[in-house]
């Protein structure tokens, strides 16, 4: 009988270990405008979305300037009769290569990327991921 009681006790211990534990209580809602804002930023990953949107916008401008100012004039050199595909800048064999717009787009992209980098660095220091 002692062996049966021992096995029964062991089975009871196993049953208590296998029972699901109650879910932990939800953390209290943040109080104050700043705490709510930080909770919003971290919960919905708004910072990552904003960084992606801003970088995509300026990268698109950079690619557009590259195509308009370098690729289309190069195509104009290859296909006779296509003049003035871009305006302002260097003329090579009757085709205009607009380096000014591309350089402005490139510098703007670099500055924006650096500013976004600084914002993300500060946000990480504040605990926003």
C-alpha positions in Angstrom: 0.0 0.0 0.0 2.8 2.4 0.7 4.1 2.0 -2.8 0.6 2.9 -4.2 0.4 6.0 -1.9 3.8 7.0 -3.1 2.8 6.7 -6.7 -0.4 8.6 -6.1 1.5 11.5 -4.5 3.9 11.5 -7.4 1.1 11.6 -9.9 -0.5 14.5 -8.0 2.8 16.4 -8.2 3.0 15.8 -11.9 -0.6 17.0 -12.4 0.0 20.2 -10.5 3.1 20.9 -12.6 1.2 20.3 -15.8 -1.7 22.6 -15.0 -1.6 25.8 -17.0 -0.5 28.8 -15.0 -2.7 31.9 -15.0 -1.7 34.5 -17.5 0.2 37.4 -16.0 -1.8 40.6 -15.5 -1.5 43.2 -18.3 0.9 46.0 -17.4 -0.8 49.2 -16.3 -1.5 51.8 -18.9 1.1 54.5 -19.1 0.2 57.7 -17.5 1.0 61.1 -19.0 1.3 62.3 -22.5 5.0 61.5 -22.9 4.6 58.0 -21.6 1.6 57.3 -23.8 3.6 58.7 -26.8 6.6 56.4 -26.0 4.2 53.4 -25.6 2.6 54.3 -29.0 6.0 54.5 -30.7 7.2 51.2 -29.3 4.0 49.3 -29.7 3.2 50.1 -33.3 6.8 50.4 -34.6 6.1 53.9 -35.9 9.7 54.9 -36.0 10.7 52.0 -38.3 7.8 52.9 -40.6 8.8 56.6 -40.7 12.4 55.8 -41.4 11.5 53.4 -44.2 9.1 56.0 -45.7 11.6 58.9 -45.5 14.5 57.0 -46.9 12.4 55.5 -49.7 11.2 58.9 -50.7 14.7 60.4 -51.0 16.2 57.3 -52.5 13.4 57.5 -55.2 14.4 61.2 -55.8 18.0 60.1 -56.2 17.2 57.3 -58.7 14.9 59.7 -60.6 17.7 62.2 -60.9 20.2 59.5 -62.0 17.8 58.3 -64.8 16.9 61.8 -65.9 20.3 63.3 -65.8 22.6 60.5 -66.8 20.8 57.5 -68.4 18.4 59.3 -70.7 21.2 61.5 -72.2 23.3 58.4 -72.7 20.4 56.8 -74.5 20.1 60.0 -76.5 23.7 59.5 -77.6 23.0 56.0 -78.8 19.8 56.9 -80.6 20.3 59.8 -83.1 17.6 62.5 -83.1 16.8 62.5 -79.4 18.0 65.9 -78.1 17.3 67.8 -75.0 16.2 64.9 -72.9 17.6 66.8 -69.9 18.3 70.4 -69.3 21.2 72.3 -67.7 24.7 71.1 -67.4 27.4 69.5 -69.5 26.9 69.1 -73.3 28.6 66.1 -74.9 28.2 65.6 -78.6 24.9 67.5 -78.7 23.5 65.7 -75.7 23.0 67.4 -72.3 24.1 65.6 -69.1 22.5 67.4 -66.2 24.9 66.8 -63.3 23.5 69.6 -61.2 20.2 68.0 -60.3 21.8 64.7 -59.6 24.4 66.2 -57.3 21.6 68.1 -55.4 19.7 64.9 -55.0 22.8 63.0 -53.9 23.7 65.6 -51.3 20.2 65.8 -50.1 20.0 62.0 -49.7 23.2 61.9 -47.7 22.1 64.7 -45.4 18.6 63.2 -44.8 20.2 59.7 -44.2 22.5 61.2 -41.6 19.7 63.1 -39.8 17.6 59.9 -39.8 20.6 58.0 -38.4 20.9 60.5 -35.6 17.1 60.3 -34.9 17.3 56.5 -34.7 20.4 56.6 -32.5 18.6 59.0 -30.0 15.5 56.9 -30.1 17.4 53.7 -29.2 19.1 55.6 -26.4 15.6 56.5 -25.1 14.5 52.9 -25.3 12.4 53.0 -28.4 13.1 50.2 -30.8 
